[in-house]
């Protein structure tokens, strides 16, 4: 990712990616639908592992630190 995202943008991306992933969409489908890079989606899904669905903010903080 070349541009600096705000925390609120990251949090929204985390929510959107996790929701679509849980509905069975592949990373490629998510990337196409949300116009996000595969690398960014993989970072989100990796950071979200181990977090409960209701703790997306913690996952978003990990994503922010990974960028």
WOSUL-V325911 format. One record per residue. N is the residue number from 1. SS is DSSP state (H for helix, E for strand, C for the rest). PSI is psi in degrees with one decimal (* if undefined). Layout:
# WOSUL-V325911
((N | SS | PSI) (N | SS | PSI))
This chain:
# WOSUL-V325911
((1 | C | 125.1) (2 | C | -31.0) (3 | C | 149.7) (4 | C | 120.7) (5 | C | 145.9) (6 | C | 160.6) (7 | H | -36.7) (8 | H | -34.8) (9 | H | -42.4) (10 | H | -44.6) (11 | H | -41.9) (12 | H | -41.8) (13 | H | -43.3) (14 | H | -48.5) (15 | H | -47.8) (16 | H | -42.4) (17 | H | -46.6) (18 | H | -43.4) (19 | H | -46.1) (20 | H | -38.7) (21 | H | -42.4) (22 | H | -23.0) (23 | C | -2.1) (24 | C | 4.4) (25 | C | 146.1) (26 | C | 166.6) (27 | H | -39.9) (28 | H | -41.5) (29 | H | -42.7) (30 | H | -45.4) (31 | H | -44.8) (32 | H | -45.7) (33 | H | -39.3) (34 | H | -2.5) (35 | C | 47.4) (36 | C | 155.9) (37 | C | 151.5) (38 | H | -36.9) (39 | H | -43.0) (40 | H | -42.1) (41 | H | -42.5) (42 | H | -40.7) (43 | H | -45.6) (44 | H | -48.4) (45 | H | -35.1) (46 | H | -45.2) (47 | H | -29.7) (48 | H | -15.0) (49 | C | 134.5) (50 | C | -7.8) (51 | C | 143.2) (52 | C | 156.4) (53 | H | -32.5) (54 | H | 3.3) (55 | H | 45.3) (56 | H | -25.6) (57 | H | -40.7) (58 | H | -41.9) (59 | H | -39.4) (60 | H | -37.6) (61 | H | -40.8) (62 | H | -41.8) (63 | H | -45.5) (64 | H | -40.7) (65 | H | -22.6) (66 | H | -16.5) (67 | C | *))
